[in-house]
Amino acid sequence: MFYKTGEPHGLAHDPFSSCIVPRPIGWISTLSAEGIPNLAPYSFFNGITYAPPMVMFATNGRQPHGAKDSVANAEATGEFVYNMATWDLREKMNATSAPVPPETDEFELAGLETEPSELVKPPRVKASPVHMECAYHTTLELPCDIEGGRNAICVGRVIGVHIDDDYLKDGLVDIKRIRPLARLGYQDYTVVDKIITMMRPGGA
């Protein structure tokens, strides 16, 4: 089939996000300007450069209480933290996606214990095996077809990385043991539990 975006496609649901899979989940913790913790999962998330290490997450549309909080908080405070979502944390991660008012602390909502960061103020998800403390770099505003919504890419520079020693094996991160979650389309997720290795032609 072929369809023009913005026109009817005739399917039960929009297939766009199901055609870009799997997507790592950026479980982003921030503090509001008033100091209220916020925690939300973003499936439009990724690392974008190595030197310096930088990551991005994108907010899309709106929720019943207005634009989503994470980008606004990162802009206001200059900081955010990426927490890795795993199979064991799937239900709690999902709970933090609830469309709740800005004054809600999603850590408390999901029953998640926090842990202080080293270099930034937003707390970390203690049970997460990997965290990246980030200094806000910039926001790229994008078109948004949803009234009152905001499509924006938030970019941060990673200034500190935490890795649980229990998930290091022979100096490598044991991803198969961590079992990170990834987003598919619709209401579907997947988990990393199978790994293949392929060497690049001409080099390591």
Backbone as JSON Lines, residues from 0, in Angstrom:
{"i":0,"aa":"M","n":[0.84,-1.19,0.0],"ca":[0.0,0.0,0.0],"c":[0.88,1.24,0.0]}
{"i":1,"aa":"F","n":[0.29,2.35,-0.33],"ca":[0.93,3.66,-0.26],"c":[-0.11,4.65,0.21]}
{"i":2,"aa":"Y","n":[0.31,5.56,1.09],"ca":[-0.59,6.64,1.47],"c":[0.21,7.92,1.66]}
{"i":3,"aa":"K","n":[-0.42,9.03,1.41],"ca":[0.19,10.33,1.67],"c":[-0.06,10.7,3.12]}
{"i":4,"aa":"T","n":[1.0,11.1,3.84],"ca":[0.81,11.5,5.22],"c":[-0.12,12.72,5.27]}
{"i":5,"aa":"G","n":[-0.95,12.75,6.28],"ca":[-1.93,13.83,6.4],"c":[-3.24,13.51,5.7]}
{"i":6,"aa":"E","n":[-3.29,12.38,4.98],"ca":[-4.51,11.95,4.31],"c":[-4.9,10.57,4.86]}
{"i":7,"aa":"P","n":[-6.19,10.17,4.72],"ca":[-6.62,8.87,5.26],"c":[-5.8,7.71,4.69]}
{"i":8,"aa":"H","n":[-5.4,6.79,5.58],"ca":[-4.64,5.63,5.14],"c":[-5.47,4.35,5.13]}
{"i":9,"aa":"G","n":[-6.64,4.4,5.72],"ca":[-7.55,3.27,5.65],"c":[-7.26,2.15,6.62]}
{"i":10,"aa":"L","n":[-6.25,2.32,7.47],"ca":[-5.91,1.29,8.44],"c":[-6.57,1.6,9.79]}
{"i":11,"aa":"A","n":[-6.6,0.58,10.64],"ca":[-7.26,0.76,11.94],"c":[-6.54,1.78,12.81]}
{"i":12,"aa":"H","n":[-5.2,1.86,12.69],"ca":[-4.4,2.8,13.46],"c":[-3.28,3.35,12.58]}
{"i":13,"aa":"D","n":[-2.78,4.51,12.91],"ca":[-1.67,5.1,12.18],"c":[-0.45,4.17,12.28]}
{"i":14,"aa":"P","n":[0.1,3.74,11.13],"ca":[1.2,2.78,11.16],"c":[2.58,3.41,11.32]}
{"i":15,"aa":"F","n":[2.67,4.73,11.4],"ca":[3.97,5.42,11.35],"c":[4.95,4.88,12.38]}
{"i":16,"aa":"S","n":[4.57,4.88,13.66],"ca":[5.52,4.47,14.69],"c":[5.81,2.98,14.66]}
{"i":17,"aa":"S","n":[4.94,2.19,14.03],"ca":[5.2,0.76,13.9],"c":[6.23,0.46,12.81]}
{"i":18,"aa":"C","n":[6.55,1.45,12.01],"ca":[7.53,1.28,10.93],"c":[8.91,1.79,11.34]}
{"i":19,"aa":"I","n":[9.04,2.29,12.57],"ca":[10.33,2.74,13.09],"c":[10.54,2.02,14.42]}
{"i":20,"aa":"V","n":[11.04,0.8,14.33],"ca":[11.12,-0.05,15.52],"c":[12.4,-0.89,15.49]}
{"i":21,"aa":"P","n":[12.87,-1.37,16.65],"ca":[12.43,-0.95,18.0],"c":[13.08,0.37,18.37]}
{"i":22,"aa":"R","n":[12.42,1.13,19.25],"ca":[12.94,2.42,19.67],"c":[13.31,2.35,21.15]}
{"i":23,"aa":"P","n":[14.55,2.75,21.5],"ca":[14.9,2.77,22.93],"c":[14.03,3.77,23.67]}
{"i":24,"aa":"I","n":[13.79,3.48,24.93],"ca":[12.93,4.33,25.76],"c":[13.81,5.24,26.62]}
{"i":25,"aa":"G","n":[13.64,6.52,26.44],"ca":[14.31,7.48,27.31],"c":[13.42,7.78,28.51]}
{"i":26,"aa":"W","n":[13.76,7.19,29.64],"ca":[12.99,7.42,30.87],"c":[13.63,8.63,31.53]}
{"i":27,"aa":"I","n":[13.02,9.79,31.34],"ca":[13.66,11.07,31.65],"c":[13.16,11.63,32.97]}
{"i":28,"aa":"S","n":[14.1,11.89,33.88],"ca":[13.76,12.55,35.13],"c":[14.26,13.99,35.11]}
{"i":29,"aa":"T","n":[13.4,14.88,35.61],"ca":[13.71,16.3,35.67],"c":[13.17,16.87,36.97]}
{"i":30,"aa":"L","n":[13.52,18.11,37.23],"ca":[12.91,18.89,38.3],"c":[12.29,20.13,37.67]}
{"i":31,"aa":"S","n":[11.11,20.5,38.15],"ca":[10.53,21.76,37.71],"c":[11.27,22.93,38.34]}
{"i":32,"aa":"A","n":[10.99,24.12,37.87],"ca":[11.62,25.31,38.45],"c":[11.29,25.43,39.94]}
{"i":33,"aa":"E","n":[10.14,24.85,40.35],"ca":[9.72,24.88,41.75],"c":[10.29,23.7,42.54]}
{"i":34,"aa":"G","n":[11.04,22.82,41.88],"ca":[11.67,21.71,42.57],"c":[10.84,20.44,42.64]}
{"i":35,"aa":"I","n":[9.77,20.34,41.83],"ca":[8.93,19.15,41.83],"c":[9.52,18.1,40.88]}
{"i":36,"aa":"P","n":[9.78,16.88,41.37],"ca":[10.33,15.84,40.49],"c":[9.34,15.42,39.42]}
{"i":37,"aa":"N","n":[9.85,15.1,38.25],"ca":[9.04,14.62,37.14],"c":[9.76,13.44,36.51]}
{"i":38,"aa":"L","n":[9.0,12.42,36.11],"ca":[9.58,11.25,35.47],"c":[8.64,10.79,34.38]}
{"i":39,"aa":"A","n":[9.15,10.67,33.15],"ca":[8.29,10.29,32.03],"c":[9.09,9.52,30.98]}
{"i":40,"aa":"P","n":[8.46,8.51,30.35],"ca":[9.13,7.76,29.29],"c":[8.91,8.38,27.92]}
{"i":41,"aa":"Y","n":[9.96,8.4,27.12],"ca":[9.9,8.94,25.76],"c":[10.45,7.9,24.8]}
{"i":42,"aa":"S","n":[9.62,7.5,23.82],"ca":[10.09,6.48,22.88],"c":[10.78,7.08,21.67]}
{"i":43,"aa":"F","n":[10.69,8.39,21.51],"ca":[11.54,9.06,20.52],"c":[12.75,9.6,21.28]}
{"i":44,"aa":"F","n":[13.72,8.7,21.44],"ca":[14.91,8.97,22.24],"c":[16.09,8.25,21.61]}
{"i":45,"aa":"N","n":[17.27,8.86,21.71],"ca":[18.47,8.15,21.24],"c":[19.72,8.91,21.59]}
{"i":46,"aa":"G","n":[20.85,8.21,21.5],"ca":[22.14,8.88,21.52],"c":[22.42,9.43,20.14]}
{"i":47,"aa":"I","n":[23.09,10.57,20.07],"ca":[23.28,11.19,18.75],"c":[24.74,11.5,18.42]}
{"i":48,"aa":"T","n":[25.61,11.62,19.4],"ca":[27.03,11.81,19.13],"c":[27.85,11.12,20.21]}
{"i":49,"aa":"Y","n":[29.13,10.8,19.86],"ca":[30.05,10.18,20.81],"c":[30.95,11.19,21.51]}
{"i":50,"aa":"A","n":[31.44,12.18,20.74],"ca":[32.47,13.07,21.28],"c":[32.1,14.53,20.98]}
{"i":51,"aa":"P","n":[31.42,15.2,21.9],"ca":[31.05,14.72,23.23],"c":[29.82,13.81,23.17]}
{"i":52,"aa":"P","n":[29.61,12.99,24.2],"ca":[28.4,12.16,24.22],"c":[27.16,13.02,24.43]}
{"i":53,"aa":"M","n":[26.19,12.87,23.54],"ca":[24.96,13.66,23.63],"c":[23.77,12.76,23.32]}
{"i":54,"aa":"V","n":[22.65,13.08,23.95],"ca":[21.4,12.34,23.74],"c":[20.28,13.32,23.44]}
{"i":55,"aa":"M","n":[19.2,12.78,22.87],"ca":[18.02,13.6,22.6],"c":[16.76,12.83,22.98]}
{"i":56,"aa":"F","n":[15.73,13.58,23.35],"ca":[14.39,13.0,23.47],"c":[13.42,14.01,22.91]}
{"i":57,"aa":"A","n":[12.33,13.51,22.34],"ca":[11.37,14.39,21.67],"c":[10.02,14.29,22.33]}
{"i":58,"aa":"T","n":[9.44,15.44,22.63],"ca":[8.08,15.51,23.14],"c":[7.14,15.68,21.96]}
{"i":59,"aa":"N","n":[6.0,15.01,22.04],"ca":[5.04,15.01,20.94],"c":[3.65,15.36,21.43]}
{"i":60,"aa":"G","n":[3.02,16.33,20.79],"ca":[1.61,16.63,21.05],"c":[1.36,17.25,22.41]}
{"i":61,"aa":"R","n":[0.29,16.8,23.05],"ca":[-0.1,17.35,24.33],"c":[-0.8,16.28,25.14]}
{"i":62,"aa":"Q","n":[-1.01,16.57,26.42],"ca":[-1.82,15.72,27.28],"c":[-2.95,16.58,27.83]}
{"i":63,"aa":"P","n":[-3.91,15.99,28.57],"ca":[-5.06,16.78,29.03],"c":[-4.7,18.03,29.81]}
{"i":64,"aa":"H","n":[-3.52,18.05,30.44],"ca":[-3.14,19.19,31.27],"c":[-2.22,20.16,30.52]}
{"i":65,"aa":"G","n":[-2.1,19.99,29.2],"ca":[-1.28,20.9,28.41],"c":[-0.04,20.22,27.88]}
{"i":66,"aa":"A","n":[0.95,21.02,27.5],"ca":[2.19,20.47,26.96],"c":[2.89,19.63,28.01]}
{"i":67,"aa":"K","n":[3.66,18.64,27.55],"ca":[4.37,17.76,28.47],"c":[5.48,18.52,29.19]}
{"i":68,"aa":"D","n":[5.85,18.01,30.37],"ca":[6.7,18.77,31.29],"c":[8.2,18.64,31.08]}
{"i":69,"aa":"S","n":[8.68,17.51,30.58],"ca":[10.11,17.22,30.64],"c":[10.97,18.25,29.93]}
{"i":70,"aa":"V","n":[10.58,18.63,28.71],"ca":[11.38,19.6,27.97],"c":[11.36,20.95,28.68]}
{"i":71,"aa":"A","n":[10.18,21.38,29.11],"ca":[10.08,22.67,29.82],"c":[10.93,22.67,31.08]}
{"i":72,"aa":"N","n":[10.94,21.56,31.8],"ca":[11.76,21.48,33.01],"c":[13.24,21.53,32.68]}
{"i":73,"aa":"A","n":[13.65,20.79,31.65],"ca":[15.06,20.8,31.26],"c":[15.5,22.2,30.83]}
{"i":74,"aa":"E","n":[14.63,22.89,30.12],"ca":[14.94,24.26,29.69],"c":[15.05,25.19,30.89]}
{"i":75,"aa":"A","n":[14.16,25.02,31.85],"ca":[14.13,25.92,33.01],"c":[15.3,25.71,33.95]}
{"i":76,"aa":"T","n":[15.75,24.46,34.09],"ca":[16.78,24.14,35.09],"c":[18.14,23.82,34.48]}
{"i":77,"aa":"G","n":[18.14,23.48,33.17],"ca":[19.4,23.17,32.5],"c":[19.9,21.76,32.75]}
{"i":78,"aa":"E","n":[19.01,20.85,33.23],"ca":[19.46,19.51,33.59],"c":[18.37,18.47,33.36]}
{"i":79,"aa":"F","n":[18.79,17.24,33.07],"ca":[17.89,16.1,33.09],"c":[18.71,14.82,33.23]}
{"i":80,"aa":"V","n":[18.03,13.71,33.51],"ca":[18.69,12.42,33.66],"c":[17.96,11.39,32.81]}
{"i":81,"aa":"Y","n":[18.73,10.59,32.07],"ca":[18.19,9.42,31.38],"c":[18.36,8.2,32.27]}
{"i":82,"aa":"N","n":[17.26,7.49,32.53],"ca":[17.27,6.25,33.29],"c":[16.88,5.12,32.35]}
{"i":83,"aa":"M","n":[17.64,4.03,32.34],"ca":[17.32,2.93,31.44],"c":[16.12,2.15,31.96]}
{"i":84,"aa":"A","n":[15.12,1.97,31.1],"ca":[13.94,1.16,31.44],"c":[14.23,-0.29,31.07]}
{"i":85,"aa":"T","n":[13.87,-1.2,31.95],"ca":[14.16,-2.62,31.76],"c":[12.87,-3.45,31.87]}
{"i":86,"aa":"W","n":[13.01,-4.72,31.52],"ca":[11.87,-5.64,31.63],"c":[11.32,-5.65,33.05]}
{"i":87,"aa":"D","n":[12.19,-5.7,34.04],"ca":[11.74,-5.76,35.43],"c":[11.02,-4.49,35.86]}
{"i":88,"aa":"L","n":[11.29,-3.39,35.18],"ca":[10.69,-2.1,35.55],"c":[9.55,-1.7,34.62]}
{"i":89,"aa":"R","n":[9.1,-2.62,33.78],"ca":[8.12,-2.27,32.74],"c":[6.83,-1.69,33.29]}
{"i":90,"aa":"E","n":[6.28,-2.26,34.35],"ca":[5.01,-1.78,34.88],"c":[5.16,-0.39,35.49]}
{"i":91,"aa":"K","n":[6.26,-0.17,36.19],"ca":[6.49,1.13,36.8],"c":[6.77,2.19,35.73]}
{"i":92,"aa":"M","n":[7.51,1.81,34.69],"ca":[7.74,2.73,33.59],"c":[6.4,3.14,32.97]}
{"i":93,"aa":"N","n":[5.54,2.16,32.74],"ca":[4.24,2.44,32.13],"c":[3.4,3.35,33.02]}
{"i":94,"aa":"A","n":[3.48,3.16,34.34],"ca":[2.72,4.0,35.27],"c":[3.13,5.46,35.16]}
{"i":95,"aa":"T","n":[4.4,5.71,34.86],"ca":[4.87,7.1,34.78],"c":[4.47,7.79,33.48]}
{"i":96,"aa":"S","n":[3.82,7.04,32.58],"ca":[3.35,7.67,31.33],"c":[1.94,8.25,31.49]}
{"i":97,"aa":"A","n":[1.35,8.11,32.68],"ca":[-0.01,8.6,32.91],"c":[-0.09,10.12,32.72]}
{"i":98,"aa":"P","n":[-1.17,10.61,32.11],"ca":[-1.33,12.06,31.89],"c":[-1.8,12.77,33.16]}
{"i":99,"aa":"V","n":[-0.87,13.03,34.05],"ca":[-1.2,13.62,35.34],"c":[-0.79,15.1,35.37]}
{"i":100,"aa":"P","n":[-1.34,15.88,36.3],"ca":[-0.99,17.31,36.39],"c":[0.49,17.52,36.68]}
{"i":101,"aa":"P","n":[1.03,18.7,36.32],"ca":[2.46,18.98,36.49],"c":[2.96,18.87,37.93]}
{"i":102,"aa":"E","n":[2.07,19.09,38.89],"ca":[2.5,19.05,40.29],"c":[2.6,17.62,40.83]}
{"i":103,"aa":"T","n":[2.3,16.63,40.01],"ca":[2.38,15.23,40.44],"c":[3.82,14.73,40.38]}
{"i":104,"aa":"D","n":[4.24,14.06,41.42],"ca":[5.56,13.43,41.46],"c":[5.39,11.99,40.96]}
{"i":105,"aa":"E","n":[5.86,11.71,39.74],"ca":[5.68,10.37,39.16],"c":[6.49,9.29,39.87]}
{"i":106,"aa":"F","n":[7.55,9.67,40.56],"ca":[8.28,8.69,41.37],"c":[7.35,8.13,42.45]}
{"i":107,"aa":"E","n":[6.65,9.01,43.12],"ca":[5.7,8.58,44.15],"c":[4.54,7.83,43.52]}
{"i":108,"aa":"L","n":[4.05,8.32,42.4],"ca":[2.92,7.7,41.72],"c":[3.21,6.24,41.38]}
{"i":109,"aa":"A","n":[4.42,5.97,40.91],"ca":[4.78,4.62,40.49],"c":[5.43,3.79,41.6]}
{"i":110,"aa":"G","n":[5.62,4.39,42.77],"ca":[6.26,3.67,43.88],"c":[7.72,3.38,43.62]}
{"i":111,"aa":"L","n":[8.41,4.35,43.03],"ca":[9.83,4.18,42.69],"c":[10.71,4.9,43.7]}
{"i":112,"aa":"E","n":[11.74,4.21,44.14],"ca":[12.71,4.82,45.05],"c":[13.68,5.66,44.23]}
{"i":113,"aa":"T","n":[14.06,6.81,44.76],"ca":[14.99,7.69,44.07],"c":[16.4,7.53,44.62]}
{"i":114,"aa":"E","n":[17.33,8.05,43.86],"ca":[18.73,8.09,44.29],"c":[19.31,9.41,43.81]}
{"i":115,"aa":"P","n":[20.09,10.11,44.64],"ca":[20.65,11.4,44.21],"c":[21.6,11.23,43.04]}
{"i":116,"aa":"S","n":[21.65,12.23,42.19],"ca":[22.64,12.28,41.12],"c":[23.93,12.86,41.67]}
{"i":117,"aa":"E","n":[25.0,12.75,40.92],"ca":[26.3,13.27,41.34],"c":[26.54,14.7,40.89]}
{"i":118,"aa":"L","n":[26.11,15.01,39.66],"ca":[26.48,16.29,39.05],"c":[25.29,17.19,38.74]}
{"i":119,"aa":"V","n":[24.08,16.64,38.78],"ca":[22.88,17.41,38.48],"c":[21.88,17.21,39.61]}
{"i":120,"aa":"K","n":[20.83,18.02,39.64],"ca":[19.86,17.98,40.73],"c":[18.73,16.97,40.54]}
{"i":121,"aa":"P","n":[18.27,16.69,39.32],"ca":[17.17,15.71,39.2],"c":[17.56,14.36,39.77]}
{"i":122,"aa":"P","n":[16.63,13.7,40.47],"ca":[16.94,12.39,41.04],"c":[16.96,11.3,39.97]}
{"i":123,"aa":"R","n":[17.55,10.17,40.34],"ca":[17.61,9.02,39.45],"c":[16.65,7.94,39.95]}
{"i":124,"aa":"V","n":[16.24,7.05,39.03],"ca":[15.47,5.87,39.4],"c":[16.46,4.86,39.98]}
{"i":125,"aa":"K","n":[16.38,4.63,41.27],"ca":[17.38,3.79,41.95],"c":[17.46,2.39,41.35]}
{"i":126,"aa":"A","n":[16.34,1.82,40.95],"ca":[16.32,0.45,40.45],"c":[16.83,0.32,39.02]}
{"i":127,"aa":"S","n":[17.01,1.43,38.34],"ca":[17.5,1.37,36.96],"c":[18.99,1.05,36.96]}
{"i":128,"aa":"P","n":[19.46,0.18,36.06],"ca":[20.87,-0.22,36.07],"c":[21.82,0.78,35.42]}
{"i":129,"aa":"V","n":[21.27,1.69,34.62],"ca":[22.1,2.67,33.91],"c":[21.44,4.03,33.99]}
{"i":130,"aa":"H","n":[22.25,5.06,34.28],"ca":[21.76,6.44,34.27],"c":[22.78,7.31,33.56]}
{"i":131,"aa":"M","n":[22.27,8.33,32.88],"ca":[23.14,9.34,32.28],"c":[22.69,10.71,32.75]}
{"i":132,"aa":"E","n":[23.58,11.4,33.47],"ca":[23.29,12.76,33.92],"c":[23.62,13.72,32.78]}
{"i":133,"aa":"C","n":[22.69,14.6,32.48],"ca":[22.81,15.44,31.29],"c":[22.67,16.92,31.6]}
{"i":134,"aa":"A","n":[23.5,17.71,30.93],"ca":[23.36,19.16,30.94],"c":[22.59,19.56,29.68]}
{"i":135,"aa":"Y","n":[21.52,20.3,29.87],"ca":[20.7,20.74,28.73],"c":[21.54,21.52,27.74]}
{"i":136,"aa":"H","n":[21.38,21.22,26.45],"ca":[22.13,21.92,25.4],"c":[21.25,22.85,24.58]}
{"i":137,"aa":"T","n":[20.19,22.29,23.97],"ca":[19.34,23.11,23.12],"c":[18.02,22.4,22.87]}
{"i":138,"aa":"T","n":[17.05,23.16,22.35],"ca":[15.76,22.61,21.94],"c":[15.51,22.99,20.49]}
{"i":139,"aa":"L","n":[15.1,22.01,19.71],"ca":[14.71,22.25,18.33],"c":[13.19,22.17,18.25]}
{"i":140,"aa":"E","n":[12.55,23.29,17.97],"ca":[11.1,23.31,17.84],"c":[10.69,22.77,16.47]}
{"i":141,"aa":"L","n":[9.66,21.93,16.45],"ca":[9.17,21.31,15.23],"c":[7.71,21.68,15.0]}
{"i":142,"aa":"P","n":[7.22,21.56,13.77],"ca":[5.79,21.81,13.53],"c":[4.93,20.86,14.35]}
{"i":143,"aa":"C","n":[3.77,21.33,14.76],"ca":[2.84,20.48,15.52],"c":[1.42,20.71,15.0]}
{"i":144,"aa":"D","n":[0.77,19.63,14.56],"ca":[-0.58,19.72,14.01],"c":[-1.66,19.64,15.09]}
{"i":145,"aa":"I","n":[-1.24,19.45,16.35],"ca":[-2.2,19.32,17.44],"c":[-2.31,20.65,18.18]}
{"i":146,"aa":"E","n":[-3.51,21.18,18.23],"ca":[-3.71,22.48,18.88],"c":[-3.32,22.4,20.36]}
{"i":147,"aa":"G","n":[-2.49,23.34,20.78],"ca":[-2.05,23.38,22.16],"c":[-0.93,22.41,22.47]}
{"i":148,"aa":"G","n":[-0.47,21.69,21.45],"ca":[0.6,20.73,21.65],"c":[1.96,21.33,21.33]}
{"i":149,"aa":"R","n":[2.98,20.53,21.56],"ca":[4.34,20.96,21.27],"c":[5.15,19.77,20.79]}
{"i":150,"aa":"N","n":[5.72,19.88,19.62],"ca":[6.68,18.9,19.12],"c":[8.05,19.54,19.2]}
{"i":151,"aa":"A","n":[8.93,18.97,19.99],"ca":[10.25,19.57,20.19],"c":[11.27,18.49,20.53]}
{"i":152,"aa":"I","n":[12.48,18.7,20.05],"ca":[13.59,17.81,20.36],"c":[14.48,18.49,21.39]}
{"i":153,"aa":"C","n":[14.67,17.82,22.52],"ca":[15.51,18.33,23.58],"c":[16.85,17.59,23.54]}
{"i":154,"aa":"V","n":[17.94,18.33,23.44],"ca":[19.27,17.75,23.34],"c":[20.06,18.05,24.6]}
{"i":155,"aa":"G","n":[20.73,17.04,25.12],"ca":[21.55,17.24,26.31],"c":[22.93,16.63,26.14]}
{"i":156,"aa":"R","n":[23.89,17.21,26.82],"ca":[25.25,16.67,26.83],"c":[25.41,15.79,28.06]}
{"i":157,"aa":"V","n":[25.83,14.55,27.84],"ca":[26.01,13.62,28.94],"c":[27.29,13.99,29.69]}
{"i":158,"aa":"I","n":[27.14,14.3,30.98],"ca":[28.3,14.72,31.77],"c":[28.67,13.7,32.84]}
{"i":159,"aa":"G","n":[27.82,12.69,33.02],"ca":[28.12,11.64,34.0],"c":[27.31,10.39,33.71]}
{"i":160,"aa":"V","n":[27.93,9.22,33.87],"ca":[27.27,7.95,33.59],"c":[27.4,7.03,34.79]}
{"i":161,"aa":"H","n":[26.28,6.43,35.19],"ca":[26.26,5.43,36.26],"c":[25.93,4.07,35.64]}
{"i":162,"aa":"I","n":[26.7,3.05,35.96],"ca":[26.41,1.68,35.53],"c":[26.51,0.78,36.75]}
{"i":163,"aa":"D","n":[25.46,0.06,37.04],"ca":[25.46,-0.87,38.17],"c":[26.54,-1.93,37.92]}
{"i":164,"aa":"D","n":[27.45,-2.09,38.89],"ca":[28.55,-3.04,38.73],"c":[28.06,-4.47,38.5]}
{"i":165,"aa":"D","n":[26.87,-4.79,38.96],"ca":[26.34,-6.13,38.77],"c":[26.07,-6.45,37.3]}
{"i":166,"aa":"Y","n":[26.01,-5.4,36.48],"ca":[25.71,-5.6,35.06],"c":[26.92,-5.33,34.17]}
{"i":167,"aa":"L","n":[28.1,-5.39,34.75],"ca":[29.35,-5.32,33.99],"c":[29.99,-6.7,33.99]}
{"i":168,"aa":"K","n":[30.4,-7.15,32.81],"ca":[31.02,-8.47,32.68],"c":[32.22,-8.35,31.76]}
{"i":169,"aa":"D","n":[33.39,-8.65,32.26],"ca":[34.64,-8.57,31.49],"c":[34.82,-7.18,30.88]}
{"i":170,"aa":"G","n":[34.44,-6.16,31.64],"ca":[34.62,-4.79,31.19],"c":[33.58,-4.31,30.2]}
{"i":171,"aa":"L","n":[32.53,-5.09,29.96],"ca":[31.48,-4.73,29.01],"c":[30.13,-4.68,29.73]}
{"i":172,"aa":"V","n":[29.24,-3.83,29.22],"ca":[27.88,-3.78,29.76],"c":[27.13,-5.02,29.31]}
{"i":173,"aa":"D","n":[26.58,-5.76,30.26],"ca":[25.89,-7.02,29.97],"c":[24.43,-6.73,29.61]}
{"i":174,"aa":"I","n":[24.21,-6.33,28.37],"ca":[22.88,-5.91,27.92],"c":[21.88,-7.06,27.99]}
{"i":175,"aa":"K","n":[22.32,-8.27,27.67],"ca":[21.39,-9.4,27.69],"c":[20.86,-9.64,29.1]}
{"i":176,"aa":"R","n":[21.69,-9.39,30.1],"ca":[21.25,-9.56,31.48],"c":[20.36,-8.39,31.92]}
{"i":177,"aa":"I","n":[20.67,-7.19,31.45],"ca":[19.86,-6.02,31.8],"c":[18.45,-6.13,31.22]}
{"i":178,"aa":"R","n":[18.34,-6.62,29.99],"ca":[17.06,-6.74,29.29],"c":[16.34,-5.4,29.16]}
{"i":179,"aa":"P","n":[16.93,-4.45,28.42],"ca":[16.27,-3.16,28.22],"c":[14.95,-3.31,27.46]}
{"i":180,"aa":"L","n":[14.02,-2.43,27.77],"ca":[12.76,-2.35,27.04],"c":[12.93,-1.47,25.81]}
{"i":181,"aa":"A","n":[12.15,-1.76,24.79],"ca":[12.11,-0.91,23.6],"c":[10.65,-0.8,23.16]}
{"i":182,"aa":"R","n":[10.35,0.3,22.51],"ca":[8.98,0.6,22.09],"c":[8.77,0.14,20.66]}
{"i":183,"aa":"L","n":[7.62,-0.45,20.43],"ca":[7.16,-0.76,19.08],"c":[6.03,0.2,18.75]}
{"i":184,"aa":"G","n":[5.13,-0.17,17.87],"ca":[3.98,0.68,17.58],"c":[2.8,0.31,18.45]}
{"i":185,"aa":"Y","n":[1.7,1.05,18.25],"ca":[0.46,0.78,18.97],"c":[0.73,0.78,20.49]}
{"i":186,"aa":"Q","n":[0.31,-0.27,21.19],"ca":[0.58,-0.37,22.63],"c":[1.62,-1.45,22.92]}
{"i":187,"aa":"D","n":[2.47,-1.71,21.96],"ca":[3.39,-2.84,22.05],"c":[4.81,-2.44,22.4]}
{"i":188,"aa":"Y","n":[5.48,-3.35,23.11],"ca":[6.88,-3.19,23.51],"c":[7.63,-4.47,23.17]}
{"i":189,"aa":"T","n":[8.94,-4.4,23.22],"ca":[9.76,-5.6,23.1],"c":[10.89,-5.49,24.11]}
{"i":190,"aa":"V","n":[11.67,-6.57,24.24],"ca":[12.76,-6.59,25.21],"c":[13.98,-7.19,24.54]}
{"i":191,"aa":"V","n":[15.15,-6.66,24.88],"ca":[16.39,-7.19,24.33],"c":[16.77,-8.45,25.11]}
{"i":192,"aa":"D","n":[16.61,-9.59,24.47],"ca":[17.03,-10.85,25.1],"c":[17.77,-11.75,24.12]}
{"i":193,"aa":"K","n":[18.06,-11.24,22.93],"ca":[18.85,-11.97,21.95],"c":[19.81,-11.0,21.3]}
{"i":194,"aa":"I","n":[21.07,-11.37,21.23],"ca":[22.1,-10.49,20.68],"c":[22.9,-11.25,19.63]}
{"i":195,"aa":"I","n":[23.15,-10.61,18.5],"ca":[24.05,-11.15,17.49],"c":[25.22,-10.19,17.32]}
{"i":196,"aa":"T","n":[26.36,-10.71,16.94],"ca":[27.55,-9.88,16.74],"c":[27.97,-9.97,15.28]}
{"i":197,"aa":"M","n":[28.18,-8.81,14.66],"ca":[28.67,-8.75,13.29],"c":[29.78,-7.71,13.24]}
{"i":198,"aa":"M","n":[30.95,-8.1,12.78],"ca":[32.06,-7.17,12.67],"c":[31.91,-6.33,11.42]}
{"i":199,"aa":"R","n":[32.22,-5.05,11.53],"ca":[32.18,-4.16,10.36],"c":[33.28,-4.54,9.37]}
{"i":200,"aa":"P","n":[33.01,-4.45,8.09],"ca":[34.05,-4.74,7.1],"c":[35.23,-3.78,7.25]}
{"i":201,"aa":"G","n":[36.42,-4.34,7.3],"ca":[37.63,-3.51,7.32],"c":[38.02,-2.95,8.66]}
{"i":202,"aa":"G","n":[37.33,-3.32,9.73],"ca":[37.72,-2.76,11.02],"c":[36.89,-3.3,12.16]}
{"i":203,"aa":"A","n":[37.29,-2.92,13.37],"ca":[36.58,-3.39,14.56],"c":[35.37,-2.53,14.84]}
